[in-house]
Amino acid sequence: MSLSDHHLADIEETTLRIARELRVVGLMNIQYAIQGGRLYVLEANPRASRTVPLVSKVCDVQMARLATELMMGKRLSDLRPPRRSIPTSG
């Protein structure tokens, strides 16, 4: 499965907007669906989900450690978590 660059940008922008509006500090679980080229938010929860360990392992990023540091007052820009490439369809 792959996502277009357009959809990845849309997901990133939507995630940032939701996180800022909810004033999330730490982890947030969002479920998206794409149908007919349109992005839908199925749910957004300002909490960790059971997928955090899986995502951490796949992305080789210690998500729980990063979230803890954010909750302790550090800024995401100071932590500079690595960005991982996601396969795209174009």
WORAKA-V868067 format. One record per residue. N is the residue number from 0. RES is the residue in one small letter. PHI is phi in degrees with one decimal (999 if undefined). PSI is psi in radians with two decimals (* if undefined). OMEGA is omega in whole degrees, 0 to 359 (NA if undefined). Layout:
# WORAKA-V868067
n=N res=RES phi=PHI psi=PSI omega=OMEGA
n=N res=RES phi=PHI psi=PSI omega=OMEGA
This chain:
# WORAKA-V868067
n=0 res=m phi=999 psi=2.44 omega=178
n=1 res=s phi=-140.0 psi=2.84 omega=179
n=2 res=l phi=-123.3 psi=2.56 omega=177
n=3 res=s phi=-73.0 psi=2.77 omega=176
n=4 res=d phi=-57.6 psi=-0.65 omega=179
n=5 res=h phi=-60.3 psi=-0.83 omega=181
n=6 res=h phi=-67.5 psi=-0.67 omega=177
n=7 res=l phi=-61.5 psi=-0.75 omega=179
n=8 res=a phi=-65.3 psi=-0.70 omega=179
n=9 res=d phi=-63.9 psi=-0.74 omega=178
n=10 res=i phi=-63.7 psi=-0.78 omega=181
n=11 res=e phi=-63.3 psi=-0.81 omega=180
n=12 res=e phi=-62.5 psi=-0.78 omega=181
n=13 res=t phi=-64.7 psi=-0.72 omega=179
n=14 res=t phi=-61.4 psi=-0.80 omega=179
n=15 res=l phi=-62.3 psi=-0.73 omega=180
n=16 res=r phi=-64.0 psi=-0.75 omega=180
n=17 res=i phi=-65.5 psi=-0.80 omega=181
n=18 res=a phi=-61.0 psi=-0.75 omega=180
n=19 res=r phi=-66.8 psi=-0.75 omega=181
n=20 res=e phi=-64.4 psi=-0.69 omega=179
n=21 res=l phi=-83.2 psi=-0.11 omega=182
n=22 res=r phi=56.1 psi=0.81 omega=181
n=23 res=v phi=-73.0 psi=2.32 omega=173
n=24 res=v phi=-124.1 psi=1.98 omega=184
n=25 res=g phi=110.6 psi=-2.47 omega=185
n=26 res=l phi=-88.6 psi=2.65 omega=177
n=27 res=m phi=-143.3 psi=2.40 omega=179
n=28 res=n phi=-106.9 psi=2.10 omega=177
n=29 res=i phi=-127.1 psi=2.35 omega=175
n=30 res=q phi=-111.2 psi=2.22 omega=180
n=31 res=y phi=-115.2 psi=2.76 omega=170
n=32 res=a phi=-138.3 psi=2.57 omega=175
n=33 res=i phi=-122.7 psi=2.17 omega=178
n=34 res=q phi=-139.8 psi=2.31 omega=180
n=35 res=g phi=59.5 psi=0.53 omega=179
n=36 res=g phi=79.7 psi=0.03 omega=182
n=37 res=r phi=-108.2 psi=2.43 omega=180
n=38 res=l phi=-89.0 psi=2.30 omega=177
n=39 res=y phi=-122.5 psi=2.44 omega=173
n=40 res=v phi=-94.9 psi=2.07 omega=179
n=41 res=l phi=-83.7 psi=-0.72 omega=176
n=42 res=e phi=-163.7 psi=2.70 omega=177
n=43 res=a phi=-138.9 psi=2.14 omega=182
n=44 res=n phi=-127.8 psi=2.18 omega=178
n=45 res=p phi=-78.8 psi=1.18 omega=180
n=46 res=r phi=-159.8 psi=2.91 omega=176
n=47 res=a phi=-79.8 psi=2.66 omega=175
n=48 res=s phi=-115.1 psi=3.05 omega=179
n=49 res=r phi=-68.0 psi=-0.23 omega=181
n=50 res=t phi=-83.7 psi=-0.16 omega=182
n=51 res=v phi=-55.4 psi=-0.83 omega=179
n=52 res=p phi=-60.9 psi=-0.67 omega=179
n=53 res=l phi=-65.9 psi=-0.85 omega=180
n=54 res=v phi=-62.5 psi=-0.71 omega=178
n=55 res=s phi=-59.1 psi=-0.76 omega=181
n=56 res=k phi=-68.6 psi=-0.80 omega=181
n=57 res=v phi=-63.2 psi=-0.74 omega=183
n=58 res=c phi=-87.1 psi=-0.14 omega=183
n=59 res=d phi=54.6 psi=0.81 omega=178
n=60 res=v phi=-132.0 psi=2.27 omega=180
n=61 res=q phi=-80.3 psi=1.46 omega=185
n=62 res=m phi=-60.8 psi=-0.77 omega=182
n=63 res=a phi=-63.1 psi=-0.70 omega=178
n=64 res=r phi=-64.4 psi=-0.79 omega=179
n=65 res=l phi=-60.6 psi=-0.78 omega=181
n=66 res=a phi=-62.6 psi=-0.71 omega=179
n=67 res=t phi=-62.7 psi=-0.77 omega=179
n=68 res=e phi=-63.6 psi=-0.65 omega=177
n=69 res=l phi=-64.8 psi=-0.76 omega=180
n=70 res=m phi=-65.9 psi=-0.42 omega=179
n=71 res=m phi=-86.3 psi=0.01 omega=173
n=72 res=g phi=112.3 psi=-0.09 omega=178
n=73 res=k phi=-73.1 psi=2.75 omega=179
n=74 res=r phi=-99.7 psi=2.55 omega=180
n=75 res=l phi=-58.6 psi=-0.65 omega=180
n=76 res=s phi=-65.1 psi=-0.48 omega=177
n=77 res=d phi=-76.6 psi=-0.57 omega=183
n=78 res=l phi=-79.9 psi=-0.50 omega=179
n=79 res=r phi=47.5 psi=1.06 omega=178
n=80 res=p phi=-62.5 psi=2.55 omega=181
n=81 res=p phi=-67.2 psi=2.50 omega=174
n=82 res=r phi=-92.2 psi=2.37 omega=180
n=83 res=r phi=-109.6 psi=2.43 omega=177
n=84 res=s phi=-72.8 psi=2.46 omega=175
n=85 res=i phi=-116.2 psi=2.29 omega=180
n=86 res=p phi=-56.3 psi=2.37 omega=179
n=87 res=t phi=-120.6 psi=2.86 omega=179
n=88 res=s phi=-97.5 psi=0.08 omega=178
n=89 res=g phi=144.8 psi=* omega=NA
